[in-house]
Amino acid sequence: MGESWHNNHHAYPSSAKLGLLPGQIDLGWWLIKTFEAAGLASNIKTPDNLAPRPGARRVDDLGTADAVAGT
């Protein structure tokens, strides 16, 4: 119900892309990519081109924590 996108926003506050995992549909991201294709958006930030966040951790479906960077 949107909580995943909210958590992703806090994990990567500068990112335009909030649907980070498979199955997380991100209509806002699709709109931004459309703007980019039309030449209306550039220099779009995503987790792939943002600086790593030391200490950021991901909790998988089994409840165990894995480091975000490198796994």
C-alpha positions as a Markdown table, in Angstrom:
| # | Residue | x | y | z |
|---|---|---|---|---|
| 1 | Met | 0.0 | 0.0 | 0.0 |
| 2 | Gly | 2.9 | 2.4 | -0.7 |
| 3 | Glu | 5.0 | 1.7 | 2.3 |
| 4 | Ser | 7.8 | 0.2 | 0.2 |
| 5 | Trp | 8.0 | 3.4 | -1.8 |
| 6 | His | 8.0 | 5.5 | 1.4 |
| 7 | Asn | 10.8 | 3.4 | 2.8 |
| 8 | Asn | 12.8 | 3.7 | -0.4 |
| 9 | His | 12.3 | 7.5 | -0.3 |
| 10 | His | 14.0 | 7.5 | 3.1 |
| 11 | Ala | 16.8 | 5.2 | 2.0 |
| 12 | Tyr | 17.5 | 7.3 | -1.1 |
| 13 | Pro | 16.0 | 10.8 | -0.5 |
| 14 | Ser | 17.6 | 12.3 | -3.7 |
| 15 | Ser | 16.5 | 9.5 | -6.0 |
| 16 | Ala | 13.8 | 10.1 | -8.7 |
| 17 | Lys | 13.3 | 6.3 | -8.8 |
| 18 | Leu | 11.4 | 4.8 | -5.8 |
| 19 | Gly | 10.3 | 1.4 | -7.1 |
| 20 | Leu | 13.6 | -0.3 | -6.6 |
| 21 | Leu | 12.7 | -4.0 | -6.4 |
| 22 | Pro | 11.0 | -6.2 | -9.0 |
| 23 | Gly | 7.2 | -5.9 | -8.7 |
| 24 | Gln | 7.4 | -2.3 | -7.3 |
| 25 | Ile | 5.6 | -0.4 | -10.0 |
| 26 | Asp | 6.7 | 3.3 | -10.0 |
| 27 | Leu | 4.4 | 5.5 | -12.2 |
| 28 | Gly | 6.3 | 8.6 | -11.2 |
| 29 | Trp | 9.5 | 7.0 | -12.6 |
| 30 | Trp | 7.8 | 6.3 | -15.9 |
| 31 | Leu | 6.6 | 9.9 | -16.1 |
| 32 | Ile | 10.2 | 11.2 | -15.4 |
| 33 | Lys | 11.6 | 8.9 | -18.1 |
| 34 | Thr | 8.9 | 10.2 | -20.5 |
| 35 | Phe | 10.0 | 13.8 | -19.6 |
| 36 | Glu | 13.6 | 12.8 | -20.2 |
| 37 | Ala | 12.8 | 11.3 | -23.7 |
| 38 | Ala | 11.0 | 14.6 | -24.5 |
| 39 | Gly | 14.0 | 16.6 | -23.4 |
| 40 | Leu | 12.2 | 18.0 | -20.4 |
| 41 | Ala | 14.3 | 16.3 | -17.7 |
| 42 | Ser | 18.0 | 15.6 | -17.4 |
| 43 | Asn | 20.6 | 14.8 | -14.7 |
| 44 | Ile | 18.1 | 12.3 | -13.1 |
| 45 | Lys | 19.3 | 10.8 | -9.9 |
| 46 | Thr | 18.9 | 7.1 | -9.1 |
| 47 | Pro | 20.4 | 4.9 | -6.4 |
| 48 | Asp | 22.8 | 3.6 | -9.1 |
| 49 | Asn | 24.4 | 7.1 | -9.5 |
| 50 | Leu | 24.1 | 8.3 | -5.9 |
| 51 | Ala | 26.9 | 8.0 | -3.4 |
| 52 | Pro | 26.7 | 4.9 | -1.2 |
| 53 | Arg | 25.1 | 5.4 | 2.2 |
| 54 | Pro | 27.3 | 3.8 | 4.9 |
| 55 | Gly | 25.2 | 1.8 | 7.3 |
| 56 | Ala | 22.2 | 1.6 | 5.0 |
| 57 | Arg | 20.7 | -1.9 | 5.3 |
| 58 | Arg | 18.1 | -3.9 | 3.5 |
| 59 | Val | 15.8 | -6.3 | 5.2 |
| 60 | Asp | 14.8 | -9.2 | 2.9 |
| 61 | Asp | 11.5 | -11.2 | 3.0 |
| 62 | Leu | 12.9 | -13.6 | 5.6 |
| 63 | Gly | 13.6 | -10.9 | 8.1 |
| 64 | Thr | 17.4 | -11.0 | 7.9 |
| 65 | Ala | 19.5 | -7.9 | 7.1 |
| 66 | Asp | 21.9 | -7.7 | 4.3 |
| 67 | Ala | 24.1 | -4.7 | 3.5 |
| 68 | Val | 22.6 | -2.7 | 0.6 |
| 69 | Ala | 25.9 | -2.0 | -1.1 |
| 70 | Gly | 27.6 | -5.1 | -2.6 |
| 71 | Thr | 24.9 | -7.7 | -2.1 |
